[in-house]
C-alpha cells in the first residue's frame, strides 16, 4: 500500500513538472526584447478594465510609446559574427580532442548569424510595423469620440525622435489610426505630419542624449552593473561548459543569451540558442537584464527619471489646454485632442517611473525622498519590475483625460493605461474606483510624482486626497459619498472658492484601502 501511494505521488510530481515545462514560454522572458503581443499575454500584466461611467467622456489623450520590434544594431550583429567564429573554433577543438559529440545540439554545426552580410541594422522590422499599425487601430476604436474629427496636425499632433525606427513606428501607427480616412489608394489612406526635434536638443523624447550628468553617471555605473551580473553569468557559463563539453567564456554566454532573445523575438526560433539554457537559467538571465534596466533607466537613481520632467510638463500643459478648450466651448476641430509620441525604452522607462508605475508598498515614499529603491529580487522570488511588461517592443503609456458631468458642471479625471490596460499608480494621491478597478490621477498627483519639480498649473487646482469614505462638499457641486470609491477631482480655482470643499475620511496608502475590495496590488501585474 505504501509503495502504491509513493508511486502515485511520484507520478503526480512527474505530470506536474511536465505541465510546468510545457507552459514555460521563453518568449515571455526576454526583458525589453519581448514582442508586444507576447507581453500582453503575460498573466502578471493583467489588470481588468471596466466600463467608464456614462457621465464621463474622453476629451484628450497623451501617448508615450516605444518603437516596435526592430532588427539588431550593427554593433550587435558584429558580436554575432564573432560568436560564429568562436563556435567554429570550439567545435574544432572538440573534434581534435576526440571528445564526445553526443551532447552537442545539431544546430551548432555550421551555424552562422541570420544577419550575416547585413550592412545596416536597428531598423523597424515587419513585426514592429504590424504592432504599431494595429495599436493605432485599437486606440482609434477604443476612443472613437476623440478620433472622430477630420485630421489636422494641430488636432492630432504626432511626434517622434529622429531615430528611424521611432519615426517609422509613428508612420505605421498613423497608417492604422487614419486608415480609411483619406482618398489615397485602395486603402483610402491619407497623409499626416510627424514632428521631430534634432537629436542634440530633443529634451522631451531623447533627454538621455541631452543630459550630461546622466551620461557621466551611466559611464561610471556600467562597470558596477556588470559586476552585479557577473556571478550569474559565471555560474551559467560553468553549467553550459559542463553540459555541452565546450569551453565557453562569460562573453560567449552573454552573446548566446543575446542570440536567444533575437531568435525568439524576431524569428520565433526557441529551440536553438534558447534551448541551450534551462528554464531557471533563462529566468536568471532575464533578471540580469531587468536589473540593468532598473539601475541605468529606472528607479535605481532619481536622475534617471528626473530627466523626463520636460516630457511630463508637456503632458500636463496639453491637458490644461484641453480643459480650457472644454470650459470655454471651443469649436470642434479648433483644439488638440491627442498628442502622440514615439520614442525608445530610454524614454518610456523613465517616464513610467516619473508617474510612479510599478511601485510596491513604501517604495513611493522612498522615491519622494529621492532614495534609490532595492534591486528587483532575484529568481525564484517574484518581482514587479520586469522589462517584458515595463518596456516591451511597442510598450506604451496613455494618459486619458475625461470630463465627467453632473448637475451641469464638469470635473476632470485622468485614466492611466500601460500597454492599453489600467494600471495602479503607487501614491495616496490617486483616484481609483475600487468597485471597477478604473484608475485616475490628477495634475497634483503628477506634480507630486515628479518630486515637486513641476509647478501645478495656475488655472486648475487639485482638491482631493485618498479617501476611502467618499467626499462631501458644502456646496451643491457634485457630491461623492460612495463608500466603495476613491476619486481624484480637478476644479477651477473659481469652483473651489464657490463650493468651499470639505474632505472627510482619511488618507491611507492605496493598497491598504479596503483590502476586501477588488483591488489588485502592483505585484499582481
N, C-alpha and C positions, 0 to 999 in steps of 0.2 A: 504493500500500500504506500509506504513512504517513498519507495522507488518510483511509483507511478506519479505521485504528487511532484516529486523532483523533476521528472521528465516533462510534466505539464508546465511547470514553471519555466523550465529551460526553453521549451517550445514557444511559450508566450514571449520570453525575452528575445528569442531569435526573430519572431514575427514583428515585435515592436521595433527592434533595431533595423530590420529590413524596411519597414514603413518609413522610419526616420531617414534612412539613407535615400529612399526613393523620393521623398518630399524635399530633400535639400536641393536647392537650385542655385548653383554658383553665380548665376546672373543677378541674383539679389544681394550679392556680397561683393560688389565691385567698387564700393565707395562712390566717388564722384564720376566714375566711368560708367555708371549704371544708366541704361536706357530709360526714358521717361515712362513708357508703358509698363516696364518691369517694376519700376519704383512704385507706381500706383497700385500694383498688385501686392506689395509687401503689407502684410496684415497689421504690422505695428504702425502703419501710416494711416490707419482708418480712424476717422473722427466724423461720426454721422452728421449729416446736414438735414435740417428740417425746413419746412415752409416758412418763408419770411411772412410776418404779419401782413394782413391785407391792406392796412392803412399805410404801409411803408413801400416806397418805390425808389429804385436807384437813380441818382442824379449825376454821379461821376464815378469813374473807375481809374485807379492808378495801377499799372502793371510794371513789375520789375522782373525780367525773365533772363535766364541764362540761355546761351545759344543751344541749338540742338546737337545731336550726336555728330562728332567730327572725326576726321582721319587723324592718325598720329602726326605729330610735328616732324619736321625734317631732322631735328636733333635726335628724337626718339627712334625714328626709322634707322638712323645710323647705328644706334645702340643694338637694334635687332640684327643688323648686318654683322656687327661684331659678335653677337651671340651665335649666329650661324657658323661663323668661323671657329668659335670656341667649341661648339658642339662637335664639329667635324674632328677637331683635334682630340677631344675627349674620347670619341668613339674609336679613333685610330689607335689610341693608347690601349683601349680595351682589347682590340684585335691583336696588337703586338704582344700583349701580356698573356694572351690566350685565356682571358677571363671569360666567365660565363656570360652568354648573351641573352639568356632566358629572361632576365629581369628587365631588359630594356624594351620600352614601348616601340613598336614598329615605326611609328611616325617620325622618330628621331633620325632614322637613316635617310639621308638625302634631303632633310628639311631645309627649306630656305624661306626667308621672310616673305609673307604675302605682299609686302610693299616694296619688294626688291625692284630696283630700276626706277622707282618714282623719284622725281627731282624735287617736287614741291609737296608740302604737307599741311595739315592743320585745317583743311577746308571742311565745310559742311558737307556731309555725305547724304545719300538718298534717304536713309533712315531719319536723319536730322531734319531734312526738308519736310518729310511726312509728319514728324512730330509737331513742327511749328505750324504747318498748314492746318492740321486738324485742331490744334489748340486754338487757332484763330476762329475756326468754325464753331467750336464748342462755346467759346466765350461770347460770340455774337448771338448764338441761340439761347444761351442762358440769360443774357441781359438784353433782350430784344428791345426794351424801351430805350436803352442807351444808344443802340446802334441802328435806330430807325431813320435818322436824319440822312440827308444827302451828304456824301463825303465832301469834306473840306479840310485842309491841313490844320486850320485853326480850331476845328471841332474835334478832330481825331488826330492828335499830334503823335507822330511815331519818331522815336529817337533810337539810334544805335551807335555803338563805338565804331571807329574806323577799321577795326579788325574785320577782315572779310567774312569770317564765319558768323559774326554777330549781325552784320548788315544783311547777309544772305538769310539769316534767320528772320530778320524783320520783314524781308521781302516775302518769304514763304508764309509767314503769319498773315501779312496783309492780303496775300492772294486768297487765303482761306476766309479771312474776315470779310473781304469785299467781293467775294465770288458771287457772280450773278447780279452784281450791282452796276455793271458797265455795259459797253457795247463792243468790246474788243474780242474778236474771235468767237469760236463756237461756245466757249465757256462764259461768255458775257463778262469778261474781265474788265478791270479799269485800272488806270494808272493812279499811283499815290506817292506822296513825298516821304522821304526818310531824311531826317536831320542828323548831322554828326558834328562833333567838336574834334579839333585836332588832338592827337594822342598826347601831346605835351601839355594841353590845357584842359583836358576833359575831367574836371573836378567832380562831376556827378557820377559818371559811369566807369571811369578808369582812375579813380582817386589814388589807387596804389601806385600808379605811374607818376603822380604829381607830388606825392608826399615824401620829401627827402628823409624825414625822421623814420618813416616806415621802411624805406629802402635800407637805411643803416641798421635798424632793428632786425630786419629779415636776414641781412647778410651775416650778422653776428649770431643769430639764433639758429640758422640752418645746421651748423655743426652739432649744436646741442640736441636738436631734434634727431639727427642721425644716431647720436649716442643712445638715445632712448629707444630707437628702433633696432639698434644693432644686436642686442641679446636675442630678440625674436628671430631676426634673420639668421643669426649664427646657429641657433638651435635647429631651425628648419633646414639650413644648409647641411648640417651633420646628418639629419634624418634622410634627406634626399640622397646624399652620398652613400649611406648605408643601404638604402632601399634599392638603388639602381646601380651601385658599383661604379659611379662616375665621380671624379674628383672635382665636384662643384665648388665654386667660391661664393662668397656673400654677394658679389656683384652679379654672378650668374643667377643666383636665386632671385635677386631683385629684378633682373631683366626678364626672367621666366615668369614672374608674377605680373610684370607689365604686359608681357605677351599674352598671358592668360586673360587679362582684362580686355585687351584689344580683340582677341579672337572671340571671346564670349559675347562681348557687347556689340562689336561691329559685324562679325561674321557668323554669329550663332554657333560657334565651334566650342564645345565644352569638354571634349574628351581627349584633347591633346595637351597643351601646356597646363590647363586647369586640372587635367587628370593626373598630373604628377603629384599634386598636393592632396592630402587628406582633407576632409571637411573641417576638422579642427584647425588645420594649418591655414586653410583659406580664411577662416574667421579671425585668426591671429594677424594674418597679413592685411586683411581689411581693417582691423583695428589700428595697425601702424599707419595706414593712410588717413584714417579718421583722426588719429592723434595729431598727425602733421597738419591737417586742415584746422583742427582746433587751436593749435598753438600759433600758426602763421596767418590764419584768416579769421579765426573765431574768437571765442571767449578767453583764450589764453592770455590776451593782452588787450587792454582797453583801447590802445592806439589802433588796433585792427579795425574796430568799428566806429571809433570817433572820426575816422577819415570820411565816413559816409554821411556826416551831418549835412553837407550841401545837398545831397540827394534827398534826405529827409525834409530839409527846408523846402525843396521844390515840390515834394508831395503835399506838404501842408499848405503851401501857397495855392496850389491847384485846387485843393478842397475849399479853401477860403473863397476863392474866386467863384467856384461852383455854387456855394451857399449864397454869395452875393447876387449871382445871376438869378437864383431861385427867389430870393427875398424881393428883388427889385423887378421881377417879372420880365426878364429879357425875352425877346422873341426867339422861337426855335431856330436853330441854325446860326445864331449870333454869338454863341458862347461855347467853350470847350466842354466836351462830355467824357473824354478819355485821354489819358496820357500814357502811352505805351512805350516801354523802354526795353532794349535788348542788349545784353552785355555778357558778363562772364561769371564764373564761380567766385572770382575775386571781388565781384560786385554783390552778388546775391547773398553770399555767406555773411559778410559784414553787415549788410542791410537787415538780414534776418536777426542778427544779434542786436542791432540798434533798436529794433522794435520788440525785443525780448522774447523771441521764439526759442523753443527747445530748452527751456529752463525748468528746474525742478526745485521744490521746497524753498529753502532760504537763499537759493542762488541769486534771485532777483535783488535781494538786499545787498549781496556782495558786489554785483556789478554796479549798483547805485553808488557804492563806495569806491568803485573802480578797482576792485580787488580781483586778481586772476582766480578763476574757478579751478577746482580739482580736475585733473585729467579724466577723460572718459574711462570708466572701469574696463579692465582687461577681460576678455572672454575667459571663462564662460559666464561672467556676470553680464546682466542686461544693461543696456545703456540707451539713452535718448539720442545722443549725438552720433548719428550715422550719416556718412556722406551720401549714401544711397537714397536717403529721404530728405536731408538738408539741401543738397545741391546736385541732383542727378542732371544728366543732359536735359535741357528744356525745362529744368526746375524753375518755379516762379512764385512770386508773392503778389497777390492782388489785394488792394485796399479799396473796398467798395463803399462809397458814401451814399447813405439812404436818407431820404426825407420822409418823416413819419408824421402824419396829420391827425389831429384830434381837436375837436371844438374850434375849428377854424385857424389853429396855429400849427406851426411846424417845429419839430425837433429833429436833430440830425445825428445819425449814428454811422459808425464805420464797421463793416464786417471784414475781418482779416481772413484771407484764404491763402493757404500754402499748397501749391500743386493742386489747386482747384477745390480744396477741401477746407472747411472751417477748422481753425487750429487755436488752442489755448495760448494766451499770452500771459506769462507769469508775472502779473502785477495786481495789486489790490485795486488799482485804479483801472478796473476793467468793467465792461458791461457784458454780461453773459446771461442768456436765458437758460436757467438751469433745467427748465422743463423740456426745451427742444434743442439744446446744445448750440444755439446760434451765438456767435461771439461778436462783440462790438468793442470799440475803443474810441477815445476822443483826442482832440488836439492836446489837451493837458497830459493825457497818458503818453502820447508820442513825445511830448516835451520832457516828461519825467524819464522816459526810456532812453532819451538821448542825453541823459545826465545833465540836464539844465543848460545845455549848450545852445538851445534854441529858445528864443522868447516866444511865448504864446501870442497868436495874432491879436491885434488890438480890437478888432471888430467882434470877436467872439470870446466867450469865457466858459470853461467847463465848470459845472456846478455840482458834480457828483463825487461820491465816494463809494467804495464797495459797500453794499448794503444788503444784507440777507433778508431784511424785513420789508423792503419796498420804500417808496418815498411818499412824503406828504408835503403839499405846498399850501401856503396860506391863501394864495390867490386861486382863481378858477382854472388856471392853466393846467392842462394835462396832469391829472392826479394818478400816480402809480402806487398802488398799495397791494400789489400781488405778492403773496408771501414766497412764491417759488421763483421769482425773477429778480435779477440784478441788472440794472441798466446803466448806461452812461448817456448823458444828455448834453448837447450844446445848446446854448441860448445866447441871444444877443445881449449886450450889456443893458439895453433898454428893457428887454424882457425880464432880466434878473431883477432890475430895480422895481419893476412893476409888480412882479409876483412875490418878491421877498421870500425866496425859498427857504424852507426849514427841512433839514435832513434828519431822519430818525433812523434808529438801528445802530449798527456797529460796523467798524472796519475790521476785516479779517483777511488773511491770505486766501486767495481764490480757492485753493484746493482743500481748505478747511471748511468751506461753506457747505452746510447741509450734506454731509457725507452720504446720506441715504438717497440724495437726489442723483439723477443720472449724469453726473459729471465725470468725464474721462480725464484722468491726470495725464500730464505730458508723457509720462513713462509708457503710456499705452499707445503712443503714436507709432 
